[in-house]
Amino acid sequence: MTLSENDSSGVSIATFPISAGGGDVGWHSVDLLSFNGGPVRHRTMAEVEAQWHSHSQSDELFFFLSGELEMDVRAKDGDAQTYVFRPGQMMMVHAGYEHRARSCGISSMIVMDAIAGG
């Protein structure tokens, strides 16, 4: 990944591999840019399931680039629904909602939020 920031031009550019890399198993996330104070990340997930979690102060936006990913989202009443995502699709999980991602195979995505260091 390369990053070019030039305050005099008003532009920041990040270049990263489109293919899902980062290993055979696990979770790999790289901060690319900052957008309105929050990070823009390239995330690769390979044969991994995230823990249930929520972000009380931030929505989390996912733009799917490659592979297939299942996202479980728990409603306020406790019921969970599973969504399946493929390249070219987007999803936003709103602040305060529990969610977890599950990857069978290798998938990559762009993630945007206002979570510092997350």
Secondary structure, DSSP 8 states (H G I E B T S, - for coil): -EEEEETTTTEEEEE--SS--S-SSEEEEEEEEEETTEEEEEEEEEEEE---B--TT--EEEEEEES-EEEEEE-TTS-EEEEEE-TT-EEEE-TT-EEEEEEEEEEEEEEEES-TT-
